[in-house]
């Protein structure tokens, strides 16, 4: 299933659109990595998976392909989507704004980071204006508690390929667009409080 989606990504991001990837050398060949990216479309996870890994990695370095968290209401309500998500290394994230829900997400994320890599969209939802928003509590809490190697990613242009208002209407996905992915070196946090970590994550990704 991952291979099929990589091929779909290759067609969508390389053939139908022009994607430039900068900084792939900043990705360590290890596990327990936390990838943090801004969020522009429903296919951002596919874009990042295509950018970070090759078909060879799917067979030889499967554990290094990150799990990603997707909004439960968009991806997990229908049984067929839940099946697809399982095979695409996707787990649900719950977006209600309360500490209990945040802690539920964080517990799942910690379990993944013990044995694998994890991709999170630190803003918690897609940008409506293309600007990079504030970092949510959950990603910052993971950084403070686990101190994982944290790799920043900035994507741009994907919102023109799949605008926020078309949902999963794949036949309306646009072509001829320029997409840019920048992968930065690991962010160093030292001993920082959660609010400082949140601000630093936002600032470091804005710099890319």
C-alpha positions as CSV (number, residue, x, y, z in Angstrom):
1,X,0.0,0.0,0.0
2,X,2.8,2.4,0.8
3,X,4.4,1.7,-2.5
4,X,1.2,2.4,-4.4
5,X,0.9,5.7,-2.7
6,X,4.5,6.6,-3.3
7,X,3.9,6.0,-7.0
8,X,0.8,8.1,-6.8
9,X,2.9,10.8,-5.1
10,X,5.6,10.5,-7.8
11,X,3.0,11.1,-10.5
12,X,1.3,14.0,-8.6
13,X,4.3,15.8,-7.3
14,X,6.9,15.2,-10.0
15,X,5.0,14.6,-13.2
16,X,1.8,16.6,-12.8
17,X,3.5,19.3,-10.7
18,X,7.1,20.4,-10.2
19,X,8.4,19.7,-6.7
20,X,11.8,20.9,-5.4
21,X,13.2,19.2,-2.3
22,X,16.0,21.0,-0.3
23,X,17.8,19.6,2.7
24,X,17.3,15.8,2.5
25,X,20.8,15.3,3.8
26,X,19.6,16.7,7.2
27,X,17.7,13.5,7.9
28,X,19.6,11.1,10.2
29,X,19.4,7.4,9.3
30,X,17.9,6.3,12.6
31,X,14.6,6.0,14.5
32,X,12.9,8.0,17.3
33,X,12.9,11.1,15.0
34,X,10.1,13.7,15.3
35,X,9.4,15.5,12.1
36,X,7.5,18.7,12.5
37,X,5.9,20.5,9.5
38,X,3.5,23.2,8.7
39,X,0.2,22.2,7.2
40,X,-1.5,23.3,3.9
41,X,-3.6,20.5,2.4
42,X,-5.1,17.1,3.0
43,X,-2.3,15.4,1.1
44,X,0.6,16.9,3.0
45,X,1.6,13.6,4.5
46,X,1.8,12.0,1.0
47,X,4.0,14.9,-0.1
48,X,6.4,14.6,2.8
49,X,6.5,10.8,2.5
50,X,7.4,11.1,-1.2
51,X,10.1,13.8,-0.4
52,X,11.7,11.9,2.5
53,X,11.8,8.3,1.3
54,X,12.3,6.2,-1.8
55,X,10.5,3.0,-2.8
56,X,13.7,1.2,-1.7
57,X,13.2,2.5,1.9
58,X,9.7,1.0,2.0
59,X,11.3,-2.5,1.8
60,X,14.7,-2.0,3.5
61,X,14.1,0.8,6.0
62,X,10.4,0.5,6.9
63,X,10.8,1.5,10.5
64,X,12.4,4.8,9.4
65,X,9.3,5.8,7.4
66,X,7.4,8.0,9.9
67,X,3.9,7.3,11.3
68,X,1.7,10.4,10.8
69,X,-1.2,11.7,12.7
70,X,-4.4,12.7,10.9
71,X,-7.6,14.3,12.1
72,X,-10.1,11.6,13.2
73,X,-13.0,13.5,11.7
74,X,-11.4,13.7,8.2
75,X,-9.8,10.3,7.9
76,X,-11.2,7.8,10.3
77,X,-15.0,8.1,10.4
78,X,-15.5,5.7,7.5
79,X,-14.3,2.1,7.8
80,X,-12.7,2.0,4.4
81,X,-10.6,5.1,5.2
82,X,-9.6,3.5,8.6
83,X,-8.2,0.5,6.7
84,X,-6.3,2.6,4.3
85,X,-4.9,4.7,7.1
86,X,-3.6,1.6,9.0
87,X,-1.6,0.5,6.0
88,X,-0.3,4.0,5.4
89,X,1.1,4.2,8.9
90,X,-1.5,6.8,10.0
91,X,-3.0,7.1,13.4
92,X,-5.9,9.3,14.5
93,X,-5.5,12.6,16.3
94,X,-8.3,14.2,18.2
95,X,-8.6,18.0,17.9
96,X,-10.9,18.9,20.8
97,X,-9.3,21.7,22.8
98,X,-8.9,20.1,26.2
99,X,-6.1,18.7,28.3
100,X,-7.6,15.2,28.4
101,X,-7.7,14.9,24.6
102,X,-4.2,16.4,24.3
103,X,-2.8,13.9,26.8
104,X,-4.5,11.0,24.9
105,X,-2.8,12.1,21.7
106,X,0.6,12.5,23.5
107,X,0.4,9.0,25.0
108,X,0.0,7.5,21.5
109,X,2.8,9.7,20.1
110,X,5.2,8.7,22.8
111,X,4.5,5.0,22.1
112,X,5.4,5.5,18.5
113,X,8.6,7.4,19.2
114,X,9.9,4.6,21.3
115,X,10.4,2.4,18.3
116,X,9.9,4.5,15.2
117,X,9.6,8.0,13.7
118,X,6.7,10.3,13.8
119,X,5.4,13.2,11.6
120,X,3.2,15.9,13.1
121,X,1.7,19.0,11.8
122,X,2.5,21.3,14.6
123,X,-0.2,23.9,13.9
124,X,-2.9,21.2,14.4
125,X,-4.9,22.2,11.3
126,X,-4.4,23.4,7.8
127,X,-3.6,27.1,7.3
128,X,-6.4,29.1,5.7
129,X,-4.1,31.9,4.5
130,X,-0.8,30.2,3.8
131,X,0.8,31.7,6.8
132,X,2.6,29.6,9.4
133,X,0.6,29.5,12.6
134,X,1.4,28.8,16.3
135,X,2.6,25.5,17.6
136,X,0.1,23.5,19.5
137,X,0.6,22.1,23.0
138,X,1.0,18.4,22.0
139,X,4.2,18.6,19.9
140,X,5.9,20.9,22.4
141,X,5.0,18.6,25.2
142,X,6.6,15.7,23.3
143,X,9.8,17.7,22.8
144,X,10.0,18.6,26.5
145,X,9.2,15.1,27.8
146,X,11.2,12.9,25.4
147,X,13.8,15.3,23.9
148,X,13.7,13.5,20.5
149,X,15.8,14.5,17.5
150,X,13.4,17.1,16.0
151,X,13.6,17.7,12.2
152,X,11.8,20.8,10.9
153,X,10.0,20.8,7.5
154,X,8.5,23.7,5.6
155,X,6.2,23.1,2.7
156,X,4.8,25.7,0.3
157,X,2.7,25.6,-2.9
158,X,0.8,22.4,-2.1
159,X,-2.3,24.6,-1.2
160,X,-2.5,25.5,-4.9
161,X,-2.6,21.8,-5.9
162,X,-5.3,20.8,-3.5
163,X,-7.1,23.9,-2.1
164,X,-8.7,23.6,1.3
165,X,-12.2,23.7,-0.1
166,X,-12.1,20.8,-2.4
167,X,-11.9,18.0,0.2
168,X,-11.0,14.6,-1.3
169,X,-12.2,15.4,-4.8
170,X,-9.1,14.0,-6.5
171,X,-10.3,14.7,-10.1
172,X,-10.1,18.4,-9.3
173,X,-6.5,18.3,-8.0
174,X,-4.5,20.8,-10.0
175,X,-1.4,20.4,-12.1
176,X,1.4,22.7,-13.3
177,X,2.1,24.1,-9.8
178,X,5.5,24.7,-8.1
179,X,5.9,22.9,-4.7
180,X,8.8,23.5,-2.4
181,X,9.9,21.4,0.6
182,X,12.7,22.6,2.8
183,X,14.1,20.2,5.5
184,X,16.2,21.8,8.1
185,X,18.8,20.5,10.5
186,X,17.7,19.2,13.9
187,X,16.4,21.9,16.2
188,X,18.3,22.3,19.5
189,X,16.0,23.1,22.5
190,X,18.3,22.6,25.5
191,X,16.2,23.0,28.7
192,X,13.2,25.1,27.7
193,X,9.7,25.5,29.0
194,X,6.7,24.4,26.8
195,X,5.7,27.9,25.7
196,X,9.3,28.7,24.7
197,X,9.5,25.4,22.8
198,X,6.2,26.3,21.0
199,X,7.6,29.6,20.0
200,X,10.9,28.2,18.8
201,X,9.3,25.5,16.7
202,X,7.2,28.1,14.9
203,X,10.2,30.5,14.5
204,X,12.6,27.8,13.2
205,X,10.2,26.6,10.5
206,X,9.4,30.1,9.5
207,X,13.2,30.6,8.8
208,X,13.3,27.7,6.3
